[in-house]
């Protein structure tokens, strides 16, 4: 099983400034309640259908959820789709 790097929100903010994409994979209602600055909402269930319009396979993608479980699952899905620069953001 792949081991994806875990980033702090500070490290994620730095990567965002260099072109990374921050995806919040929680439910839309959770995103609307609160989210990390610079993140976009793509619920886990929609990620496989939405990712190709959001990022090329070589773009750094930062994945966020409340506890890291869903973001890790999302990274596994994206890795199977050919995405190679995947990171988990943990507050």
Backbone bond lengths (Angstrom), bond angles and torsions (degrees), N, CA, C in turn:
res aa  C-N    CA-C-N  psi(-1)  N-CA   C-N-CA  omega(-1)  CA-C   N-CA-C  phi
1 X - - - 1.457 - - 1.526 109.04 -
2 X 1.334 117.77 129.96 1.471 120.46 -179.19 1.523 112.13 -62.82
3 X 1.303 114.52 147.74 1.458 121.60 176.28 1.529 106.88 -111.50
4 X 1.324 116.65 113.67 1.458 121.09 -177.23 1.524 109.80 -93.95
5 X 1.330 118.00 140.75 1.461 120.69 178.93 1.533 110.56 -61.56
6 X 1.326 114.97 141.94 1.463 121.28 177.81 1.526 107.60 -106.35
7 X 1.335 115.19 130.82 1.464 121.82 -178.13 1.522 111.10 -115.41
8 X 1.305 116.02 148.72 1.465 120.95 169.44 1.525 108.31 -76.73
9 X 1.313 116.54 166.71 1.463 119.03 177.51 1.533 110.69 -65.04
10 X 1.323 117.58 -30.41 1.464 120.82 177.39 1.526 110.53 -65.68
11 X 1.329 117.22 -45.78 1.466 120.76 177.91 1.528 110.44 -64.95
12 X 1.328 116.70 -37.55 1.472 120.43 178.24 1.523 110.39 -63.27
13 X 1.315 116.87 -41.73 1.470 121.02 178.93 1.529 110.17 -60.36
14 X 1.322 117.02 -41.45 1.471 120.63 177.73 1.527 111.01 -62.89
15 X 1.331 116.98 -42.40 1.467 120.11 179.89 1.522 111.50 -67.16
16 X 1.332 117.33 -34.77 1.468 121.14 177.09 1.529 110.19 -59.88
17 X 1.313 116.51 -38.51 1.460 120.74 -179.98 1.527 112.03 -67.74
18 X 1.326 116.47 -14.68 1.467 121.52 179.53 1.522 111.89 -111.61
19 X 1.336 117.21 23.13 1.453 120.77 171.14 1.514 117.63 97.87
20 X 1.321 118.28 3.41 1.464 119.73 177.56 1.532 109.93 -70.08
21 X 1.307 115.48 160.29 1.460 122.51 177.89 1.521 107.95 -113.39
22 X 1.323 117.71 125.94 1.465 122.89 179.34 1.518 108.86 -102.88
23 X 1.332 116.02 116.08 1.458 121.93 -178.32 1.524 109.42 -113.16
24 X 1.310 115.52 124.43 1.462 123.16 174.34 1.528 106.43 -91.49
25 X 1.324 116.84 114.87 1.471 120.69 -174.40 1.526 112.75 -96.35
26 X 1.326 117.38 11.88 1.464 120.59 176.78 1.533 110.48 -76.23
27 X 1.312 115.32 173.51 1.472 120.25 176.18 1.529 109.38 -61.36
28 X 1.311 116.38 152.05 1.463 121.85 -179.12 1.523 111.23 -57.08
29 X 1.315 117.90 -40.49 1.468 121.16 -180.00 1.531 110.96 -61.14
30 X 1.331 117.18 -39.53 1.464 120.56 178.32 1.524 110.51 -67.17
31 X 1.333 116.52 -41.62 1.461 121.06 177.35 1.525 110.05 -61.18
32 X 1.322 116.81 -44.88 1.466 120.26 -178.71 1.521 111.94 -64.63
33 X 1.315 116.90 -28.94 1.472 121.14 178.88 1.529 110.59 -71.03
34 X 1.332 116.18 -44.03 1.463 121.35 176.83 1.523 108.57 -166.39
35 X 1.323 115.67 149.66 1.457 120.35 178.32 1.529 110.36 -159.67
36 X 1.303 115.02 164.03 1.458 120.43 178.70 1.528 109.73 -74.20
37 X 1.318 117.83 139.14 1.464 120.79 177.42 1.528 111.05 -56.77
38 X 1.323 115.81 134.51 1.447 121.30 178.57 1.517 114.82 88.33
39 X 1.331 116.77 -3.31 1.462 119.29 -178.57 1.527 111.17 -86.41
40 X 1.327 114.73 156.41 1.456 120.66 172.23 1.517 107.71 -117.79
41 X 1.308 116.07 151.08 1.455 121.52 -178.93 1.523 110.68 -92.28
42 X 1.329 115.15 119.96 1.459 122.11 171.25 1.528 105.29 -139.69
43 X 1.334 117.43 93.54 1.460 119.02 -179.39 1.528 111.75 -53.52
44 X 1.320 115.54 145.44 1.465 121.85 -176.83 1.521 112.43 -47.30
45 X 1.321 117.35 -43.08 1.469 120.64 -177.12 1.531 112.51 -63.81
46 X 1.333 117.74 -23.01 1.467 121.97 -178.51 1.525 113.71 -99.73
47 X 1.310 116.84 -8.10 1.457 120.93 -172.72 1.533 113.88 -57.68
48 X 1.331 120.14 -48.48 1.472 118.40 -178.62 1.526 113.59 -59.76
49 X 1.317 117.23 -32.70 1.465 120.68 -179.00 1.531 112.27 -80.38
50 X 1.324 117.81 -25.87 1.465 122.07 -173.29 1.526 114.72 -97.77
51 X 1.322 117.99 -23.81 1.458 120.12 -167.75 1.530 113.78 -62.26
52 X 1.311 118.35 -37.13 1.473 118.91 -175.58 1.525 112.38 -65.37
53 X 1.320 118.51 -26.39 1.466 119.93 177.76 1.531 111.97 -84.60
54 X 1.329 117.23 -10.65 1.460 121.56 -176.82 1.525 114.29 -99.94
55 X 1.333 116.22 -34.94 1.459 117.92 -172.34 1.521 111.82 -155.61
56 X 1.329 114.32 145.74 1.461 121.19 171.92 1.530 108.26 -75.59
57 X 1.326 117.42 156.65 1.466 120.61 -177.94 1.527 115.35 -59.85
58 X 1.328 118.59 -20.00 1.469 120.17 -179.16 1.531 113.34 -98.30
59 X 1.321 118.17 2.84 1.472 120.63 178.52 1.528 109.94 -79.37
60 X 1.307 117.06 142.77 1.466 121.06 175.91 1.523 108.93 -68.31
61 X 1.323 115.66 126.17 1.460 121.38 -179.53 1.522 108.39 -121.03
62 X 1.320 114.57 123.60 1.451 122.50 178.40 1.521 107.46 -103.29
63 X 1.317 116.92 128.92 1.467 121.48 -176.52 1.516 109.87 -115.01
64 X 1.323 115.08 134.78 1.463 120.60 -176.76 1.521 111.03 -131.09
65 X 1.329 115.64 139.36 1.466 123.68 167.46 1.525 106.74 -147.88
66 X 1.291 117.93 -177.07 1.462 120.59 -174.62 1.526 113.82 -68.28
67 X 1.333 117.89 -39.01 1.464 120.30 -173.33 1.522 114.58 -124.10
68 X 1.310 118.12 -4.59 1.453 121.42 178.44 1.521 115.21 96.15
69 X 1.314 117.30 -12.71 1.470 120.42 -177.56 1.527 110.94 -72.04
70 X 1.322 116.85 -49.99 1.465 120.29 -179.12 1.515 110.81 -68.65
71 X 1.319 117.78 -36.80 1.466 119.43 178.92 1.526 110.66 -66.37
72 X 1.322 118.29 -35.43 1.462 120.64 176.14 1.531 109.97 -66.24
73 X 1.322 117.20 -42.42 1.468 120.73 176.72 1.526 110.32 -61.75
74 X 1.330 116.60 -39.78 1.464 120.80 178.43 1.529 110.40 -64.02
75 X 1.328 117.10 -39.80 1.467 120.38 178.17 1.528 110.56 -63.38
76 X 1.316 117.37 -39.05 1.472 120.76 177.29 1.529 110.88 -61.72
77 X 1.332 116.28 -43.53 1.469 121.08 178.78 1.522 109.76 -61.64
78 X 1.326 116.61 -47.06 1.466 120.22 -178.29 1.527 111.64 -66.62
79 X 1.313 117.60 -36.54 1.464 120.70 176.94 1.529 110.37 -61.62
80 X 1.325 116.84 -40.86 1.470 120.34 177.52 1.522 111.41 -65.29
81 X 1.331 117.34 -25.94 1.460 121.79 178.88 1.533 112.16 -87.02
82 X 1.326 117.20 1.05 1.463 120.85 176.07 1.514 115.89 100.48
83 X 1.319 118.50 4.49 1.471 121.31 178.21 1.522 108.43 -79.26
84 X 1.321 116.50 135.76 1.460 120.19 -169.47 1.522 115.50 -116.61
85 X 1.324 117.65 -19.25 1.483 120.40 -176.63 1.532 108.15 -111.81
86 X 1.322 115.13 79.90 1.469 121.79 -173.10 1.527 109.72 -115.03
87 X 1.330 115.35 135.66 1.450 122.47 -177.55 1.526 109.46 -136.86
88 X 1.317 116.04 146.88 1.460 122.74 175.97 1.527 107.17 -102.82
89 X 1.331 117.18 130.69 1.461 121.68 177.67 1.517 108.44 -100.24
90 X 1.326 114.59 127.22 1.469 120.20 179.52 1.521 108.25 -124.50
91 X 1.326 116.77 122.30 1.474 119.04 -177.87 1.518 113.12 -67.84
